[in-house]
Amino acid sequence: MSSHRETRVSFKQLFAFFIPLGISASLVTISHVIINSTLARSASPEIIIASYALPLSILGITERPAVLMRQTCSALVRDRVSFRAMSAISWYILACVMLLGALICYTPIGKWVFLHFFGVETALLQPMIEVYQVLMFVSIFSGLRCLYHGIIIFNMRTKWLTIGMVIRLISMYLLSLYFIHTGVESGRVGAIIFLTGMVVEAAVSVWEGRSLLKQIPEKKPDHPIEKPRQIFQFYRPLLYSSVIAVVIGPSVNAFLGKTMDFQLSVAAFAIAGSLMNLVQSFFSYIHQIVLNFYRKDARTVMRFTLTLAFIPTLLIALLSYTPLGPLFMQNVMGVNERLMTASLDTLRVFMITTLVFPWLDFGNGMIMLRGETKVMVWSQAANVSVTLVSLVLCVFWSPGWNGMVGALAQSLGVAAEAAVVWFVLRETMKSSNKTPFQATFKS
């Protein structure tokens, strides 16, 4: 038996690795609270928040290729040779992201996207483009951050992700105080605060990541990753699957417009979705546990996942079925009674997602560990297909479900994605004499 199978891993080690990752993921939501509360102090908060929010939704799409560098680096970089290959791909990705940002900001493409795709008023067009001219640089620093996050995660220094996030939030808060005192006049203020925070977090990640690079070997004898094309072979399916996933958000919102009460549906779905994401974000790094510990001690990793897997559902159940949820929605979120009732109904349906997601994340970790990321294109396609079919059927049969239509469709989509991942894993595990990477990354 190979030596890595004999290594034992304790729950204490796993918690020490996992908890900082979970905290850093949860703290991301505070970034947006700081920005929105700053913009809300302006003379025309609705207009200024809207001029920031729509360009931010485009950033969510254009930043995705940069964020995927975290999983890729964490899975494939084990020595300086593989890091140089990863760096070559990273600069190519960031150059493409920068080019896309420039097309949106400085060509008629951007005007078309805002006017015709989002349907904004002509008066808001220029303010939105000016906001995106700042936000486009967020993707670049986010990519640098994620590249070095991969090094930090593999070297078990996950506390630096939390440290970086805390320093980022402090810098954003201090800058927001400055703008509140000097005056908030446009959505660019939100973009400048966001960019400053990302630059600070990237600087912390690069500083720690560069020091760790000096400690890893030049070439690990048993590690096959040497060339950029091997990195791209792993990365490309991740990118394709995330491009497919972009369809889900707009589709759900479009079909909510066909329910009995459009405004109530969208608002209830948004509130329930934000609470679900807040709870689930802490548990969104199970794939990193698999990538970094499964080959050392598969049994303990499985037991650890079982320990965590049902916590998000229990937390959502507490919010949905006890007075805690109504108290939180009314006193913290300022939601009225009618919207609160609709949001709680929607949140109860989202319990399906929280039940399935930890096992989907575990399965995706196994897929990445085996270097078979092309599977994720098919699993994401299953997610989108089932989500769309569910939306059509729910709107046709029960439009009075309002926000619950979106929650059910999204939950069934996640379940379909998990089913494909686990079906493929079961089939490939039958021929488990393959070592991860070796079959996939032959030079």
Secondary structure, 3 states (H helix, E strand, C coil): CCHHHHCCCCHHHHHHHHHHHHHHHHHHHHHHHHHHHHHCCCCCHHHHHHHHHHHHHHHHHHCHHHHHHHHHHHHHCCCHHHHHHHHHHHHHHHHHHHHHHHHHHHCHHHHHHHHHHCCCCHHHHHHHHHHHHHHHHHHHHHHHHHHHHHHHHHCCCCHHHHHHHHHHHHHHHHHHHHHHHHCCCCCHHHHHHHHHHHHHHHHHHHHHHHHHHCCCCCCCCCCCCCCHHHHHHHHHHHHHHHHHHCCHHHHHHHHHCCCCCHHHHHHHHHHHHHHHHHHHHCCCCHHHHHHHHCCCCHHHHHHHHHHHHCHHHHHHHHHHHCCHHHHHHHHCCCCCHHHHHHHHHHHHHCHHHHHHHHHHHHHHHHHHHCCCCCHHHHHHHHHHHHHHHHHHHHHHHCHHHCHHHHHHHHHHHHHHHHHHHHHHHHHHHCCCCCCCCCCCCCC
